[in-house]
Amino acid sequence: MGTFPLAALRAACGAVTEAAAEDTVDGVSARWVAWPESTGEVSAVLRAAARLGLRVLARGGGTRLSWGVPPRALELIVDTSRMGAVLAHIAGDLVVTVQAGLRMVDLQEALAPYRQRLALEGTTTVGGTIATAASGPLRYRYGSVRDLLIGITVVLADGTITRSGGTVVKNVAGYDLGKLYTGSWGTLGVITEAVFRLHPLPETSRWITVPAADAERAAAAIAATRACQHDPVALEVDRVAPGAPVSVGVAVEGVREGIGARVNALAALLSAAAGVSATVSEQPPGWWGAPPHPPQGPAVTLTCEPTGLAELLAAAPGALRGSAGAGVLTAGLDDSERLGAELAQLRRIVSRHGGAAVLRCAPPQRKAGLDVWGPVSALALMRRLKDQFDPEHRLAPGRFVGGI
């Protein structure tokens, strides 16, 4: 392509560089990297890329580029790391508008002086959190990314700027479009801004943990917690290997004067169900919210109805951790030739209980030849949406379900 594409890209966005050795996505190298600072610059660079017929992928913190499937081809990375501003914070309405390149930890620090938070955990960027639909332990009480996102700005493959939702919680116009972009892996557009609903920071928090001897007792403790009236905000499990004890953890938040009775009642409930004494701490256990696998995996994201938790905890290979309350767990597997067989075993288990298993990440040599996403009932609809939003299939080509 020579130097013409680089000159055309720089005319649209001044900060465009030749790709370096590290500018790869799951083993696929790019040719150029654009560093826009605004939605307008993203729009301009995508218009230029469309004229040149370039395949494009958005990058935030880069921590989840090994998730999903490698792109079929890649010329241009649009890096949003210079788009890290809080654009508006209406503290009285518990609403914040941010750029997509803002790191989640920096957003929480900006909200903390106002005694507010976004009820999502993680160290990645806002855009990466939305694109991969990632949530943390607080999902049990406050919902997922889809529930907290009330407005979004996205630039389509041809440079068109689209906005949906609003800046007040009551405004739901276009909210379904925001849900559509959530978990789309950057295949429908480049997310540039987001509007979230916030929640007050709690006055105090407690964590109750119980080491259940086996999966059945852990499932009993989970069921008892789900049925109780003590309003926990998170319900997590940690099991290091099949047949190992299962740690059940519950988080409780509230005011100092009223939290003690709820904590004592939950601790007694968990102890009775698990047959062993629960412990209470002002700090979460060390495993809380952390992935049970190295950054490159292998790891499988599991969804499962509550009725399937006992079987999953008893029979799932590898390490198992995540939200038993929301039915979203992660299995950390061995990097071995058995990866395909273990993935198939997990799919058999969760399919019996209305769930799914997605190979979230794995070294490229292990991922090759495996069905990363598994069966997807809405694949035909998803392909039609891809055709509508990105007719030339230039955005993150091949990264998503069914080669979308």
N, C-alpha and C positions, 0 to 999 in steps of 0.2 A: 504493500500500500504506500510505501514511501513516506515522505514527510508531510504530504498534504493533509491526511487525517489529523495529525497532531496540530497543525496550524489551524484547522477548522475547529477543533475542540477547544484550543486556547482562545480563539475568537469568541467562543460562547462562555467559557469559564477560564479566567486567567491562570488559575492554578491547576495545570494539567502536566503530568510528568510521564516519562517513560517508566514502565513497570520495572520494579526491582525483582530480585530472585525470590523474595518472600511474598510477592503479590500473586499468590496462587489461591485457588479455591478447590479444596479437596483434591489436590494434585494437578489441577488444570491451571496453566499460566495465562495471565493477561498480558496485553501489549501496552496499555496506558492506564493511568489512574487519574481521575478528576477529583478535586478537593473543593467542592462548592461550599458556600457559606450561607446560602439562603434558598428558599423554594424557587425563587426566580432564576437563580443560577443552575439549579437542578433542571428546571424546565428548559433552559437554553441549551445545556449540554446534551439533554436527551433529544431535543430537536435536531441538533447537529449529528448525534449518533444515528438517528433515524435516516437522515439524508445519506449517511455513509453506509448504512446497513450493518452497523456494529452490534454484536451481542454484548449485553450489558448486565452487570450484577451489582447490587447495592451492598456496601459493607459498612458496618458500624464499628464495634469493638473487635470484630474478627474472631470472637471466641466460639462461635457456632458455625463456622464455615465448613467444618467436617461433618455437620449434620446433614441428613438427606442424601441425595444422589449427586455425584459430580456433574457440573454442567457439560452439555455436549460440546460446547465451544465457548470461548470468552475472549473478547478484545478489550473491553473497557470496564474497569471497576469505578463505581461512583462511591467515594468514601465520604461518609457523613460526619467524620470526627470533628470537623470545624463547625458543625451545626449543633452546638451544645448549650444553647441559651434557654433560660426560663423566659418566655415571651410575655406571660401575664399570669399573675396569681391573685385571684379574687378570694381572699381568705374568708370573708364573711359568707360566701356561697360555697366554700369548700371545693373550688375548681381551680385547676392549673392548666396553662397552655405552654407546651415546651417544644423545642426542636428535637428531631428524631435522633440526633447524634449525642444527646445528653446521656451520660451514664446514670444508671438507676441510683447508685450510691450518692452521686452528686445531687441528684434531685431530692433524695431524702434529707441530705444535709441542708439544702436550701429551704425545705419545708419545716425542719425541726424547730427553728426559733419561733414559729407560729403555732407550735404544738400540734402539727398536722403531719400526715404521712399519706403516701400512696401505698395501699395494702398489697403490694407485690414485692417480692424479694429478688435479689440477683445482682450481679456485678456487670452485666452487659448493658447495652444502650437501650433507650426507649424503643427505637425502631426495631432492633433485634428482638426485644421482648414481644412486641406486637407481631412481627413477622413469623416467629416460631410459636406464638401463643403460650409462652412459658409462664408458669406461676409457681408460687412457693407454698409453705405451710398455711399461710393465712387464707388461702383459697377456700378452706372449709367454712369460714365464717363470712368472708367478704366477697367471694366469687372470683372468677377468672379475669383475664385481661378483657375479654368481651364484655363482662359485666361492669368494669370500671372505666372503659373507654366510651366517651360521650361525643367525641368529635375527632375528625382526622382529615389531614391534607395529604393527598397523594398525587404524584406526577406520573402520568401514563407514559407508555413507550414512545408516543409521538410528541411528548413534551406538554400535552394538555394538563393543566392544573385542575384537580377535582377536589371539592370539599364536601363533607357530609357531617351531619350532626350539628351540635351547637356548643355554646359556652356556658349553658346552664343545665342542671341535671334534669329539669322537667322537659327540656327540648329533645324530642326523640326523632325529629325529621331526619331521614337519611341514616338512622342508626344501624339499620340492617346492612348498609354498605360498609360501615365501619367493621361490622362483624365479618363481612366477606373478606376484607383485607387481613383480618386477624388470622394468623396461621396459614397465610398464603405463600410464605417463603419467598416473598419478593417477586413472584411470577406474574402479578397483575399490575404492579406499579411500584414506584419508589416512594416510601413513606417519608415525609419531610417534617410534619408537625402532628402533634396529638393533644387532645384535650381530655383530661381525666377528672373524675370525681374523687375527692379525698375523704379521709376520715380523721377524727381527732386522735392524737397520740394518747395511749392509756396513761393513767396516773401511775399504775404499777402492774407488773406481770409476774406470773408464777408458772413453773413447768412441773408437771407431775409425771413421773415415769415408773413403769413396772416391768420387770423382766419375766415375762410369761415363759413357762418351761417348754411350751409347744405351741403349734399353730392353733389348735382348738381353743386353748385357754386365751390366747391372744385375740382370737376372733370373738370370744365371749366378752372380753374386756372392751373391745371396739364396739360391739353391739350395745353393751350396757351404756357406754358413753354417748352413743348416737341417740339413745332413747331417753337420756336424762334431761332434766330441766335446768342444768347449771350453766348453760351458755358458754361452752368452751369455744375458743377462736381457732384452734388447730387440733388435729388428731392424726398423729404420725406413727409410722412403724419402722423398725430397723431390724433386719435379720441378716446375719453375715454369711450364712450358708444353709443349704437344705438340712433340716434336722436340728439346727441350732436354736437356742432360745430366741424369742421374739420380744424386743423392747417395744413397748407401747408408750407413746408420749402424748400428753395433753397440755395445751397452753390455755391459760385463763388470764383475762385482763379485767381491770376495773379500778375502783377507788380503794384506797388503803383501808378505809373503815369497813368496807363490805366484802372484800375479796376472801378473807380468811375462812368464813363459813362455807363458801362455795368450794374452795380448795380442799378443805377437810372432807366435805361430802364426796367430792370426786375421788380423792385419795382412798376413802373407804370403799367406794364403789369399785374402783379398779382392783384394789387388794382382794375383795371378795370374789370378783370374777376370775382373776388370774391365779388365786390361791397363794399369793406371795405379797409381802408388804410393798407398798408403793413409797417412793421418795418424793419430796417436794424441794424445789430449788428456786432461787431468784435468777438463775441463769439457765439457758437451754442446754441439753446434753450436747456433747461434742459433735455428734453425728447430725444434729438437727439442721435440716435445710441443705445439707451438703450432698453432692452426687456420690453414689456408691461405686464410682469407677474413675479411671484416669481420664484426662481431658479428651483423648481420642477414642475412648471406649475400649472394648465394645460395650454398648448399652442399649437397652430396649425400653421404650416407653409403653406402659401397660395401662389400659383402662379396664375396669371390672365392676360389675354390680356387687353390692355388699354381700349377697349370698355366695359369691365365689371367693371371698377373701380367705376362708379357712383352707380351701384347696390350693389357692395360689401360694399362701404362706408355707404350706406343707410341702408342695411338690415343685415349685419353681426353681430352676437351676440358678446358680450364682448368688450374688448378694442382692437383697431386695430392700428398698427404702422408698418412703414417700407418703402421700396423703391417703391414709386408710379411710378418712372421713369423706373425701371427695372421690375416692375410687381411682386415683391416678398415681401409679407407682413406677419406679425405675428399677430395672434389673441390670446389675453390673455383671457381665459375663467374662469368662476367660478368653484371652486372645489365642484361640486354638482352632484346630481343624473341625472341632465339634460345634462351631458357632451356628452353622446352618441347622444342625439337628436340634440345638437348644432353642433357637428361634422358632422352629416348627413346634416344639414341645410347648413353649409359652403360648403360641397361637391356639393350640388345641385346648389348653386350659381356659383361656379367657373367652374363647368363642362359645364355650358352654355356658358362659355367664354374661352374655350380651356385651362383651368387650372386644378390644383389638390390641395388637402388638405391633409396634413400629420400631424397626432397627434405627435408633436415633443417631448413633454414630459408631464408627468402627474404622480401623486402619484401612486404607483403600484396597490393599491386597486381600483383606478378609471380606470386604463389602462386595467385591466384584463377583457377579453371578448370583447374588442373593436378591430375593424380593424384599426390598427395604420396607415398602409400605404395607404389603399384604392386601387382602381384598378390600375394595372401596365401593360401596353400593351406589354412591352418587357420582361415579367417574364420568359418565356421559354428560351430566350437567356441568361438571367442573371443566370438561374440555370445551363445552360451548362458551363458558365464561372466559376461558383463556382466549378463544378465538375472537371474542368481542372486545376484550380489553387490550389484547396484544396480538393482533391478527398475524403479524410476521413471526411471532414466537421468538422475539429477541431478548426478552427479559428472563434472566436465569434459566435458559432453555434446558429442559430435561431434569431440573432439580426436584420437581414435585411429583405428586402421584401420577402414575401412568405415563411418565415421560413429559408431563406438561412443563 
